[in-house]
Amino acid sequence: MDPRFVGRAAELAALTARLEAALAGEPGAVLLAGEPGIGKTRLASELERLAGARAVPVLWGGCSEDRGAPTYWPWRRIVRSWRASGGEVPASLAALDGPPPPHAAAGPAERFALFDAVGGFLAAAAAPAGLVLVLDDLQWADPDAVALLAHVAREPGARLLLIGTCRPAELRTPLNAVPGTRLDLRGLAEDEVARLTGDAAAAAGLTARTGGNPFFVTALGTAPGSVPGSVRDVVARRVARLPADCRQALGWVAVAGRECDAGLVAGLAGQLGSGPPADPFAVLAPALAEGVLLRTGSRVRFPHDLVREALLLDLPDRSAIHAALARTLAPRAADPDVLPELAGHALAALPSGDRDTALRWARDAGELALRTLAHAEAARLLGRVLDERADPPAERLALLLRTAEVLGWSHAIGAASERAVEAAALARKLGDVEGLARAALVLPAVSEFEWLRLSGPWAAEALAALPEADSALRARLLAQHAHAHALAGDTAVMDRISAEALAMAERLDDPRALADALRARQLARAGPDGNAERLELGTRLLTLADRTGDPDDALWGRLWRFDALLQAGRVDEAEAEVERLAPLVARLRRPLAEVHLLRCRIAPLFGRGRWAELHALNREVEELGVEGGHEGVRLTAMAVRYLVAVQTGDDEADRADLLAIAAAASAPQALLIQANIALWYVTDGRRDLAVPWYRRIPPTGSPRIPNYSSLVVEACRAVVATELGDRAAAEACYLWLRPHADLHLVGGAGAITTSGSMQFAAGVAAIGAGRSEEAVRHLRRAVEINAAARLDPFTAAAQARLAEELRRRDHRADRAEAEELARAALATARLLGLKPLLARLEQTGSGPLSAREAEIAAFVAQGLTNRQIAAAAHISERTVETHVQHILAKLGFSGRSQIAAWVARGHR
């Protein structure tokens, strides 16, 4: 039975529409997802037919499940297909079109250059008639191939359509970074199964047993008289009809991969004892005739992966075949396309075969992956070598350091740290100072507490053992040593060491040392008094990036400027900096860069009370932190959720999680959490629960408060101390805050939120210290500054506090202003869902109505008519009617019953 194309009209229409959009200059990607046999490749083939009718070229690049497949394998096949069709391939695509240069760099800049070259090449290739690329079986794609797919899918203006197929349940590499449309293919309906099989009578039972999977349906239909319970049974029945030598050769092909060439079949036959056949395809002819295999030129392939998988399940021992494959491929080990496959088979053969040779091939394949910028694949191969072989200690140390560095590039932070710990221990055992230094420098841009706790002592120990003369290594170690003090709160030491590192790097004029030293200096100046210097440091790093072309330097320069501008209250300029940062992050395609961009977008959203947008972005940050084993990223995402909950009073964020983290966190992190928990309880009106947390906070000016968190801690203290009546603490807090009141409440080492002008915290502290005039002055400025920056939640908070303070004065004008401020704050609180602020405004009598209107509303709630109210209030009936209309308008109500209900709920 020849399967017909049925049941995919909607999906084909969607693909056709995307093709039309691509031909109009709107590039895009479509992911066809579904279980094996569901018809993903068949659907892509049907689109190929329609594209061919419009003279649009279609290039295919299938992935391989074999671990030994070369990195970027589907892209290599696409490039070869283009060359085979007569197209020219530029030299910039050498990494995908032949052996890489022997001394190619393996850094992020070179990786991006390759991606950019591929995008430009494909855009040019698509310019005349359009172009469709099909990447089949993406569940087996290496992470670097997927990263390249995400990059190409964003190539602006290209007449390019990318189609990927994948099995979601078997994904090795997350595809959520690839922009575009996803089509999930489901099983065929009963009538469609009937059309597919031509047997309406059997369609109901067949649909029930197969779930409508076209391959299952087709496979079951080829076994007349039997309805096997699995595809394995169907394949086994088909294969059992083949001659013994054909079945053996079919097993070899299955182990070799989804497809292989005639030479490999012949070589296998010789290796396994039957002697190389004159015609390798002769022995496979029965399988070809049966449709178990398909032949294209000099290659054979399985029509469906399930056929191959079923065959592999019935092979009792594949290690001998893997070993034979390795021996067959060994003479071609110098071929960069063969080496990864060779290494994969040699590793799969273990413990059979030559272990040392297998691991040498694996290491060579890992280095090859580095030269082609495939960091994730390189880390996997190098890690396998580390786990399988006991090298001499010095060689193992070098490999550990290399693997840790590569893991860091691919954002596997937890795994990189583990390898670095092993490397540091080994370096100490060997007395290798430089090895210990390199271990400390594996993750220079990571500020996670656990990593700094580990790497700081390594850096200090290496510094003590190295010569004191200037060197790039010493400058970088000094920078890392200073970096390690960032979370320990030792500001004086950090300031001194970072200045020494920067001076040495400047004397050496070494770009890498200079970048690390600038980073350490930026952290050392993370306190509020360092705001202007941090802005200048960001500009210096951007200048260095212009000189070196290093995208990492450009990324961090933009990030530092964003943080400093936001803390300086230059919110619009900070947001403009994000727009300059976004294209750089989009080009880098690196998870950590994406995390930083998302956090830069989140901070202003928090300040403006755009909670839904914030939560959507914050979920992405949290997922990236989990995927990379980056605990600091996950915790900051959680912190954002809690900070939103403080503003909105939502119970979605479980306070128990925050309390558990506060108990387990290291000192600097715990301090920030403790201060925020005290603030949260006070905001909720539970002062008794706030007290024990408040008492844990060190006094104002304590060296135990890290400089980067000092603004946040003192802003929390200002509110809590004032609410708890701790006048001495409020006074000390006010005196500390007053010089920094022109800044905004933003952390000094990575902005995750902004809570508006510090004039608010200074004003609240002044209230707690009994400084009413200063409080009013600061709060007025807070209202003005926050309103100008469109930070509405914090404008409302300042209005509410100012209204409270003005009411305490015995001046009619102050009371009138207070009522106006309270009404404005109440409107914002309702609009943005600021429940704690709403409760405070109502508790303090800061309602939307004037005193007379509140009196009239109370009469309405008693059910009195306008005439009765006029008599009771000693005013005219017309005046009562006017008041009632004003009340309805202010509250947004349409009738008197709503006023009555509002008053009954305790409002006024």
C-alpha positions in Angstrom: 0.0 0.0 0.0 1.3 3.4 -1.0 0.4 6.0 1.7 -1.4 9.0 0.4 -1.2 12.5 1.7 -4.4 12.8 3.8 -5.5 14.7 6.9 -3.2 17.6 6.9 -5.1 20.3 5.0 -5.0 22.9 7.9 -1.3 22.3 8.6 -0.4 22.5 4.9 -2.4 25.7 4.5 -0.5 27.2 7.5 2.8 26.2 5.9 1.8 27.6 2.6 0.8 30.9 4.2 4.2 31.1 5.9 5.9 30.4 2.5 3.9 33.3 1.0 5.0 35.6 3.9 8.6 34.5 3.4 8.5 35.3 -0.3 7.2 38.7 0.7 10.3 39.4 2.8 9.1 38.1 6.2 11.4 35.3 7.2 10.2 32.8 9.7 10.4 29.4 11.1 7.8 26.6 11.5 8.4 23.7 13.9 6.5 20.6 13.0 6.3 18.6 16.3 4.9 15.2 17.0 5.6 11.6 17.8 7.5 9.3 15.5 5.5 8.4 12.4 3.0 11.2 12.7 3.8 12.6 9.3 6.2 15.5 10.0 8.6 14.7 7.2 5.7 13.8 4.9 4.1 17.2 5.4 7.4 19.0 4.8 7.8 16.9 1.6 4.3 18.1 0.4 5.3 21.7 0.9 8.5 20.9 -1.1 6.3 19.8 -3.9 4.3 23.1 -3.8 7.4 25.2 -3.5 8.9 23.4 -6.5 5.9 24.4 -8.5 6.8 28.0 -7.8 10.5 27.4 -8.6 11.5 27.9 -5.0 14.5 25.8 -4.0 14.2 23.5 -1.0 17.3 22.2 0.8 17.2 19.4 3.4 19.4 18.9 6.4 18.6 15.9 8.5 20.0 15.4 12.0 21.4 12.1 13.3 20.8 10.5 16.7 24.3 9.2 16.8 26.4 11.1 19.3 29.3 10.9 16.9 27.6 13.1 14.3 29.6 16.2 13.5 28.4 19.5 15.1 26.2 21.6 12.9 25.5 18.3 11.0 22.1 19.5 9.4 23.8 22.7 8.4 26.7 20.9 6.8 24.3 18.9 4.7 22.4 22.0 3.6 25.6 23.7 2.6 26.6 20.5 0.6 23.2 20.4 -1.0 23.6 24.0 -2.1 27.1 23.3 -3.5 25.7 20.1 -5.3 23.1 22.3 -7.0 25.7 24.4 -8.5 25.8 27.2 -5.9 28.9 28.8 -4.5 29.8 28.7 -0.8 31.8 31.6 0.6 35.0 31.1 2.5 33.4 32.5 5.6 31.5 29.2 5.9 34.6 27.1 6.2 33.5 25.7 9.5 30.5 24.1 7.8 32.2 23.3 4.5 35.4 21.5 5.2 38.1 21.3 7.9 38.4 24.3 10.2 41.6 26.3 10.3 44.1 24.5 12.6 44.5 27.4 15.0 41.0 28.8 14.9 39.9 30.7 17.9 37.0 29.3 19.9 35.5 32.3 21.6 32.0 33.8 21.5 33.1 36.5 19.0 34.2 33.9 16.4 31.1 31.8 17.0 28.9 34.8 16.3 30.9 35.6 13.2 30.1 32.2 11.8 26.4 32.6 12.6 26.4 36.0 11.0 28.1 34.6 7.9 25.6 31.8 7.6 22.7 34.3 8.0 24.1 36.6 5.3 24.8 33.7 2.9 21.3 32.3 3.2 19.7 35.7 2.8 21.7 36.3 -0.4 20.8 32.7 -1.6 17.1 33.4 -1.0 17.1 36.8 -2.7 16.2 35.8 -6.3 13.4 33.2 -5.9 13.1 32.5 -2.2 14.5 29.6 -0.3 13.1 26.8 2.0 15.3 24.9 4.4 14.1 21.7 6.1 15.9 20.6 9.2 14.6 17.1 9.9 14.7 15.4 13.3 15.8 18.4 15.4 15.4 16.3 18.6 18.9 15.0 17.7 20.4 18.3 16.8 23.4 19.5 18.8 22.8 22.7 20.8 25.0 24.7 18.6 23.0 23.7 15.5 19.8 24.9 17.2 21.5 28.1 18.2 22.4 28.7 14.6 18.8 27.9 13.6 17.5 30.6 16.1 20.0 33.1 14.6 19.0 32.4 11.0 15.3 32.6 11.8 15.8 36.2 12.8 17.7 37.3 9.6 15.9 40.5 8.7 14.3 40.8 5.2 15.4 37.4 4.0 13.0 35.6 1.6 13.6 32.5 3.7 11.4 29.9 5.3 12.9 27.4 7.8 11.0 24.2 8.6 12.1 22.0 11.5 10.7 18.6 12.5 11.1 17.2 16.0 9.8 14.7 18.5 9.1 16.8 21.6 9.4 13.8 24.0 13.0 13.1 22.8 14.5 16.5 22.6 18.1 16.7 23.5 18.3 20.4 23.0 15.6 23.0 24.0 14.1 24.6 20.9 12.2 27.4 22.7 14.8 29.9 21.7 13.9 29.5 18.1 11.3 32.2 17.1 8.4 31.2 14.9 5.3 29.0 14.7 4.8 25.5 16.1 2.4 23.1 14.6 1.7 20.0 16.7 0.6 17.1 14.5 -2.0 14.8 16.0 -3.2 11.5 14.9 -5.6 11.1 12.0 -9.3 10.9 12.5 -11.2 7.7 11.7 -12.4 8.9 8.3 -8.8 9.9 7.4 -7.5 6.5 8.4 -10.1 5.0 6.1 -8.9 7.2 3.2 -5.3 6.3 4.0 -5.9 2.5 4.1 -8.8 2.3 1.7 -10.5 0.0 4.2 -13.4 1.8 5.9 -14.6 -1.4 7.7 -11.3 -1.7 9.6 -10.8 2.0 10.2 -12.5 2.3 13.6 -10.4 -0.5 15.1 -7.2 0.6 13.5 -7.7 4.2 14.7 -8.4 3.0 18.2 -5.2 0.8 18.3 -2.9 3.3 16.7 -4.2 6.6 17.8 -4.3 7.6 14.1 -0.5 7.6 13.8 0.0 7.3 10.0 3.2 5.2 10.3 1.5 2.8 12.7 -1.5 2.6 10.5 0.6 1.9 7.4 2.9 -0.5 9.2 0.0 -2.4 10.7 -1.7 -2.5 7.3 1.4 -4.2 5.7 1.0 -7.2 8.0 -2.2 -8.9 6.7 -3.9 -11.3 9.1 -2.2 -9.9 12.1 -2.6 -6.7 14.2 0.7 -6.5 16.3 0.7 -4.6 19.5 3.8 -2.5 18.6 5.7 -1.3 15.6 8.6 -3.5 16.8 6.5 -6.5 16.1 5.6 -5.2 12.7 9.2 -4.5 11.8 10.4 -7.8 13.2 7.8 -9.6 11.0 9.0 -7.7 7.9 12.6 -8.3 8.6 12.1 -11.9 9.4 11.2 -12.5 5.7 14.6 -11.3 4.6 17.6 -13.6 4.0 20.0 -14.1 7.0 22.9 -12.2 5.4 20.5 -9.3 4.5 19.2 -9.2 8.1 22.8 -9.1 9.4 23.8 -6.3 7.0 20.6 -4.5 8.0 21.7 -4.6 11.6 25.0 -3.1 10.6 23.3 -0.2 8.8 21.0 0.4 11.8 24.1 0.7 14.1 25.8 2.9 11.6 23.0 5.4 11.7 19.8 6.4 9.9 21.8 6.4 6.7 25.2 5.3 5.5 27.1 4.9 2.2 28.1 1.8 0.3 31.8 2.0 1.4 30.8 1.7 5.0 28.7 -1.3 4.4 31.5 -3.0 2.5 34.0 -2.1 5.2 31.7 -3.5 7.9 31.3 -6.7 6.0 35.0 -7.2 5.8 35.5 -6.3 9.5 32.8 -8.7 10.7 34.3 -11.7 8.8 32.1 -12.1 5.7 34.6 -10.4 3.5 33.9 -7.2 1.5 31.2 -7.8 -1.2 31.8 -6.9 -4.8 28.5 -5.0 -4.7 27.7 -3.8 -1.2 24.1 -3.2 -2.2 23.5 -6.7 -3.4 23.2 -8.1 0.1 20.7 -5.3 0.9 18.7 -5.8 -2.2 15.9 -7.7 -0.4 15.5 -5.0 2.2 15.4 -2.4 -0.5 12.7 -4.3 -2.4 10.7 -4.7 0.9 10.9 -1.0 1.6 12.7 -1.5 4.8 15.6 0.5 3.3 15.6 3.3 0.7 18.5 4.0 -1.7 19.6 7.4 -3.0 22.7 7.3 -5.1 25.5 5.6 -3.2 23.7 5.9 0.2 21.0 3.9 1.9 18.6 5.1 4.6 15.7 4.0 6.6 12.3 5.3 5.5 11.4 5.9 9.2 13.4 6.0 12.4 11.0 3.6 14.0 12.2 0.9 11.6 15.8 1.4 12.7 14.9 1.7 16.4 13.0 -1.6 16.3 16.0 -3.3 14.6 18.4 -2.0 17.3 16.2 -3.4 20.0 16.6 -6.9 18.5 20.4 -6.7 18.3 21.8 -8.5 21.4 25.2 -6.9 21.4 26.0 -3.8 19.4 29.4 -3.1 20.8 31.1 -5.4 18.3 29.4 -3.6 15.4 30.4 -0.2 16.9 34.0 -1.4 17.2 33.9 -2.6 13.6 32.5 0.7 12.5 35.3 2.5 14.4 37.9 0.3 12.7 36.3 1.0 9.3 36.3 4.7 9.8 39.8 4.9 11.5 41.7 5.6 8.3 39.6 8.7 7.7 40.2 10.1 11.2 41.7 13.3 9.8 38.4 14.1 8.0 36.6 16.6 10.2 33.2 15.2 9.0 34.2 11.7 10.0 36.1 12.3 13.3 33.0 12.9 15.4 31.2 9.9 14.0 34.4 7.8 14.6 34.7 9.0 18.2 31.0 8.2 18.8 31.3 4.6 17.6 34.6 4.1 19.4 33.1 5.3 22.7 29.9 3.2 22.2 32.2 0.1 21.7 33.7 0.5 25.2 34.8 -1.4 27.1 35.6 -3.3 23.9 38.3 -2.0 21.6 41.3 0.2 22.3 40.2 2.5 25.2 43.0 5.0 24.9 42.6 5.4 21.2 38.8 5.8 21.6 39.3 8.6 24.1 42.0 10.2 22.1 39.5 10.4 19.2 36.9 11.8 21.5 39.3 14.5 22.8 40.2 15.4 19.2 36.6 15.6 18.3 36.0 17.8 21.3 38.8 20.2 20.2 37.3 20.1 16.7 33.9 21.1 18.1 35.7 24.0 19.9 37.2 25.2 16.6 33.8 25.2 15.0 32.4 27.1 18.1 30.1 24.2 19.1 30.7 24.7 22.9 28.0 22.4 24.2 29.2 19.4 22.1 32.8 20.1 23.0 31.9 20.1 26.7 30.1 16.8 26.3 33.0 15.1 24.6 35.7 16.5 26.9 33.6 15.5 29.9 33.3 12.0 28.6 37.1 11.8 28.2 37.4 13.1 31.8 35.0 10.5 33.1 36.5 7.6 31.2 40.2 8.0 31.4 42.7 8.4 34.2 45.3 10.8 32.6 48.6 11.7 34.2 47.7 14.5 36.7 49.1 17.4 34.7 47.2 16.4 31.6 44.0 15.8 33.6 44.4 19.3 35.1 44.6 20.9 31.7 41.6 19.0 30.5 39.6 19.8 33.6 40.3 23.5 33.1 39.5 23.4 29.4 36.2 21.6 30.1 35.2 24.0 32.9 35.9 27.0 30.6 33.8 25.5 27.8 30.9 24.6 30.2 31.0 28.3 31.3 30.7 29.5 27.7 27.6 27.3 27.2 26.0 28.6 30.4 26.2 25.3 32.3 27.3 27.2 35.4 26.8 24.4 37.9 28.7 21.8 35.9 31.5 24.4 35.2 31.9 25.1 38.9 32.1 21.3 39.7 34.9 20.8 37.2 36.7 23.9 38.5 36.6 22.6 42.1 38.2 19.3 40.9 40.8 21.3 39.0 41.6 23.5 42.0 42.1 20.5 44.2 44.3 18.8 41.7 46.4 22.0 41.1 47.0 22.3 44.9 48.0 18.7 45.0 50.5 19.2 42.2 51.7 22.6 43.5 50.6 24.1 40.2 50.1 27.8 41.0 49.1 28.7 37.5 46.6 25.9 37.3 45.0 27.1 40.6 44.9 30.6 39.1 43.2 29.4 36.0 40.6 27.5 38.1 39.8 30.8 39.9 39.3 32.6 36.5 37.0 30.0 34.9 33.9 32.1 35.4 35.0 35.7 35.5 31.5 37.2 34.9 29.6 35.1 37.4 28.7 36.9 40.7 26.9 33.9 42.3 27.8 33.7 46.0 28.7 30.0 46.0 31.1 30.5 43.1 32.8 33.5 44.7 33.0 31.7 48.0 35.0 28.9 46.2 37.1 31.0 43.8 38.1 33.8 46.1 40.5 31.7 48.3 42.0 30.1 45.1 42.7 33.6 43.7 44.2 34.7 47.1 46.4 31.6 47.3 47.6 31.9 43.8 48.4 35.6 44.3 50.5 34.8 47.3 52.6 32.3 45.4 53.0 34.3 42.1 55.8 36.8 41.6 54.8 40.4 42.5 55.9 41.7 39.2 53.2 43.0 36.8 51.6 40.3 34.6 48.2 39.8 32.9 47.6 36.7 35.1 48.3 38.6 38.3 46.0 41.5 37.2 43.2 39.1 36.5 43.7 37.3 39.8 43.6 40.6 41.7 40.3 41.5 39.9 38.8 38.1 40.8 40.0 38.4 44.4 38.3 41.8 44.6 35.2 40.3 42.9 35.1 37.6 45.6 34.8 40.3 48.3 31.7 41.8 46.6 29.3 39.6 48.5 31.3 39.5 51.7 30.6 43.2 52.3 34.3 44.0 52.7 34.1 47.3 50.8 37.4 48.7 51.9 39.4 45.6 50.8 37.5 45.4 47.6 38.1 49.0 46.8 41.8 48.7 47.4 42.4 45.5 45.5 40.2 46.5 42.5 42.1 49.8 42.2 45.4 47.8 42.2 44.1 45.4 39.6 43.0 48.3 37.3 46.2 50.1 37.6 48.2 47.0 36.7 46.0 46.2 33.8 46.3 49.8 32.5 50.1 49.6 32.8 50.1 46.3 30.8 47.5 47.5 28.4 46.2 43.8 28.2 42.6 43.8 27.0 41.5 40.7 28.8 43.1 41.8 32.1 41.6 45.3 31.6 38.1 44.0 31.1 38.3 41.9 34.3 39.8 44.8 36.3 37.0 47.2 35.1 34.4 44.6 36.2 36.0 44.3 39.6 36.1 48.1 39.9 32.5 48.4 38.9 31.6 46.0 41.7 33.8 47.8 44.2 32.0 51.1 43.4 28.5 49.5 43.7 27.5 51.7 46.6 25.4 54.9 46.1 28.5 57.1 46.2 30.0 55.2 43.2 27.1 55.9 40.8 28.8 58.4 38.5 32.0 56.3 38.4 30.1 53.2 37.4 28.6 55.1 34.5 32.1 56.1 33.4 33.4 52.6 33.8 30.6 51.3 31.5 31.7 53.9 28.9 35.3 52.8 29.2 34.4 49.1 28.7 32.4 50.1 25.5 35.5 51.9 24.3 37.6 48.7 24.9 35.0 46.7 23.0 35.4 49.0 20.0 39.1 48.3 20.2 38.9 44.5 20.6 35.6 43.6 18.9 34.7 41.4 21.9 30.9 41.3 22.2 31.2 40.4 25.9 32.8 43.7 26.6 30.1 45.5 24.7 27.4 43.6 26.6 28.8 44.4 30.0 29.5 48.1 29.1 25.8 48.5 28.2 24.6 46.7 31.3 26.7 48.9 33.6 25.5 52.0 32.0 21.9 50.8 32.3 22.3 50.1 36.0 24.0 53.4 36.7 21.5 55.5 34.7 18.5 53.8 36.3 19.9 54.4 39.8 20.6 58.0 38.9 16.9 58.4 38.1 17.6 58.9 34.3 14.9 56.3 33.5 14.3 57.3 29.9 18.1 57.2 29.2 18.3 53.8 30.8 15.5 52.5 28.6 17.3 53.9 25.6 20.4 51.9 26.7 18.3 48.7 26.7 17.3 49.4 23.1 21.0 49.6 22.3 21.6 46.4 24.2 18.9 44.4 22.6 20.4 44.0 19.1 23.7 42.9 20.7 22.0 40.2 22.8 20.0 39.1 19.8 23.2 38.6 17.8 25.0 36.8 20.6 22.3 34.2 21.1 23.7 33.3 24.6 21.5 32.4 27.6 23.3 34.6 30.1 23.1 37.6 27.8 19.4 36.9 27.4 19.0 36.8 31.2 20.5 40.2 31.5 18.4 41.8 28.8 15.2 40.3 30.3 16.1 41.7 33.7 16.8 45.2 32.2 13.3 45.1 30.7 11.8 43.9 34.0 13.2 46.7 36.1 11.2 49.6 34.5 8.1 47.5 34.2 8.2 47.0 38.0 8.6 50.8 38.5 5.5 51.4 36.3 3.4 48.7 37.8 3.0 46.7 34.6 2.7 43.4 36.5 1.4 41.0 33.7 4.3 41.9 31.3 6.8 41.7 34.2 5.6 38.2 35.2 5.9 36.9 31.7 9.5 38.0 31.3 10.4 36.9 34.8 9.2 33.4 34.1 11.7 33.3 31.2 14.5 34.4 33.5 13.6 31.7 36.0 13.6 29.0 33.4 17.0 30.1 32.0 18.4 30.0 35.5 17.1 26.4 36.1 18.4 25.2 32.7 21.9 26.6 33.3 22.1 25.5 36.9 22.6 29.2 37.7 21.1 29.5 41.2 21.7 33.2 41.5 19.6 33.8 38.4 16.8 31.7 39.8 16.8 33.4 43.2 16.7 36.9 41.7 13.7 35.9 39.6 12.0 34.6 42.8 12.9 37.9 44.5 11.2 39.9 41.8 8.0 37.8 42.3 8.1 38.6 46.1 8.7 42.3 45.5 5.7 42.4 43.2 3.7 40.7 45.9 4.7 43.4 48.4 3.2 46.0 46.1 0.0 44.1 45.1 -0.6 42.1 48.3 -1.0 38.9 46.1 -0.8 35.6 47.9 0.5 33.8 44.8 4.1 34.0 46.0 4.3 31.7 49.0 5.9 33.5 51.8 7.1 30.1 53.2 9.5 29.8 50.3 11.0 33.2 51.1 11.4 32.4 54.8 13.1 29.1 53.9 15.6 30.9 51.7 16.2 33.5 54.3 17.2 30.8 56.8 19.5 29.0 54.3 21.0 31.9 52.4 24.5 33.0 52.9 25.0 36.2 54.9 24.8 38.9 52.2 21.8 37.3 50.5 20.1 36.7 53.8 20.5 40.3 54.8 18.6 41.6 51.8 15.9 38.9 52.3 15.5 39.7 56.0 15.1 43.4 55.3 12.4 42.7 52.7 10.6 40.2 54.9 10.4 42.9 57.7 9.1 45.4 55.1 6.5 42.8 53.9 5.1 42.1 57.3 4.9 45.9 58.1 3.2 46.5 54.8 0.7 43.8 55.7 0.1 45.4 59.1 1.6 42.5 61.1 4.1 44.5 63.1 4.6 41.8 65.7 6.0 39.4 63.0 8.2 42.2 61.5 10.1 42.8 64.7 12.3 39.7 64.9 13.3 40.2 61.2 13.9 43.9 61.7 16.3 43.2 64.6 18.5 41.0 62.4 19.4 44.0 60.2 22.8 45.5 61.1 22.8 49.1 62.2 23.0 51.8 59.6 26.6 52.2 58.3 27.6 48.8 59.5 30.4 47.2 57.3 28.2 44.0 57.3 25.9 45.7 54.8 27.4 45.2 51.3 27.7 48.4 49.4 25.6 47.2 46.4 22.6 46.5 48.7 22.9 49.5 51.1 20.3 51.6 49.4 17.8 48.7 49.4 18.5 47.9 53.1 18.2 51.5 54.2 15.0 52.1 52.2 13.5 49.0 53.9 14.7 50.2 57.3 13.2 53.7 56.8 9.7 52.3 56.5 10.0 49.6 59.1 11.7 51.8 61.7 9.1 54.5 61.2 6.2 52.1 61.5 7.6 50.4 64.6 8.4 53.8 66.3 12.1 53.3 66.4 13.0 57.0 66.4 16.8 56.5 66.9 17.1 54.1 64.0 14.9 56.3 61.8 17.2 59.3 62.6 20.4 57.4 61.8 18.7 56.1 58.6 17.6 59.6 57.6 21.1 61.1 58.0 22.6 58.2 55.9 19.9 58.6 53.2 19.9 62.4 52.9 23.1 62.6 50.8 21.7 60.0 48.4 18.1 61.2 48.1 18.6 62.3 44.5 19.2 58.7 43.5 16.5 56.0 42.8 16.0 52.8 44.7 18.0 50.5 42.5 20.6 47.9 43.5 24.2 48.8 42.7 25.3 45.5 41.1 22.6 44.5 38.6 19.3 46.3 38.5 16.3 43.9 38.8 13.7 46.5 39.9 13.3 50.2 40.5 11.2 51.6 43.3 11.4 55.2 42.4 13.1 58.2 44.0 15.0 57.8 47.3 13.4 61.0 48.3 10.5 58.8 49.4 12.6 56.7 51.8 14.3 59.9 53.1 10.9 61.4 53.7 9.6 58.4 55.6 12.7 58.2 57.7 12.3 61.9 58.5 8.8 61.2 59.7 10.1 58.5 62.0 12.8 60.9 63.3 10.2 63.6 64.0 11.5 65.9 61.2 8.1 67.0 59.8 9.4 69.9 57.6 12.1 67.7 56.1 9.6 64.9 55.6 7.2 67.1 53.6 10.0 68.5 51.5 11.4 65.1 50.6 7.9 63.6 49.9 6.9 66.5 47.7 10.1 65.9 45.7 9.4 62.2 45.5 5.9 62.8 44.1 7.4 65.2 41.5 10.3 62.9 40.5 8.3 59.7 40.3 5.5 61.4 38.4 7.9 62.8 35.8 9.5 59.3 35.4 6.0 57.7 35.1 6.7 55.4 38.0 3.0 55.4 39.0 3.0 52.9 42.0 5.7 54.9 43.7 4.1 58.2 42.9 1.0 57.0 44.6 2.9 55.7 47.6 4.6 59.2 48.0 1.2 60.9 47.6 -0.3 58.8 50.3 2.5 59.4 52.8 2.6 63.1 52.0 -1.2 63.3 52.6 -0.8 61.6 56.0 1.9 64.1 57.1 -0.1 67.1 55.8 -3.2 66.0 57.8 -1.2 66.2 61.0 -0.8 70.0 60.4 -3.5 72.3 61.7 -3.8 74.2 58.4 -6.8 74.2 56.2 -4.7 74.5 53.0 -2.7 71.5 54.1 -5.8 69.4 54.8 -7.2 70.4 51.4 -4.0 69.4 49.6 -4.0 66.1 51.6 -7.4 65.2 50.4 -6.4 65.9 46.8 -3.3 63.8 47.1 -5.2 61.0 48.8 -7.8 60.9 46.0 -5.0 60.7 43.3 -3.2 57.9 45.2 -6.5 56.0 45.7 -7.2 56.1 41.9 -3.8 54.8 41.1 -3.9 52.1 43.7 -7.2 50.8 42.3 -6.0 51.0 38.7 -2.8 49.0 39.4 -4.2 46.7 42.1 -2.0 48.0 44.9 -4.0 46.3 47.7 -1.7 47.2 50.7 -1.8 50.9 49.6 -5.5 50.8 49.2 -5.9 49.4 52.7 -3.6 52.0 54.1 -5.5 54.9 52.4 -8.8 53.6 53.7 -7.4 53.0 57.2 -6.1 56.5 57.4 -9.3 58.1 56.1 -7.7 58.9 52.7 -10.9 58.2 50.8 -11.9 59.7 47.5 -14.7 61.8 49.0 -14.5 65.1 50.8 -15.8 65.2 54.3 -19.2 66.6 53.2 -19.5 64.0 50.4 -18.7 61.2 52.9 -21.5 62.6 55.1 -24.0 62.6 52.2 -22.9 59.0 51.2 -23.6 57.9 54.8 -27.2 59.4 54.6 -27.7 57.6 51.2 -26.7 54.3 52.8 -29.4 54.9 55.4 -31.9 55.0 52.6 -32.8 58.7 53.0 -34.2 60.6 50.1 -32.6 63.8 48.9 -35.3 65.9 50.7 -34.6 64.0 54.0 -30.8 64.4 53.6 -31.3 68.1 52.9 -33.2 68.5 56.2 -30.7 66.5 58.2 -27.6 68.3 56.7 -29.2 71.8 56.7 -28.6 72.3 53.0 -30.8 72.6 50.0 -32.2 69.7 48.1 -30.5 70.9 44.9 -27.1 70.9 46.8 -27.8 67.3 47.9 -28.5 66.3 44.4 -25.2 67.9 43.2 -23.3 66.1 46.0 -24.9 62.7 45.0 -23.9 63.3 41.4 -20.3 64.1 42.4 -20.2 60.9 44.6 -21.4 58.7 41.7 -18.9 60.3 39.3 -15.9 59.9 41.7 -16.7 56.3 42.6 -17.6 55.3 39.0 -21.1 54.2 40.1 -24.4 54.5 38.3 -26.9 54.3 41.2 -27.6 55.0 44.9 -27.6 51.3 45.8 -23.9 51.0 44.8 -23.1 54.0 47.1 -25.0 52.2 49.9 -23.0 48.9 49.3 -19.8 50.8 49.2 -20.4 52.5 52.6 -21.5 49.1 54.0 -18.1 47.7 53.1 -16.5 50.2 55.4 -15.5 52.8 52.8 -15.9 56.5 53.3 
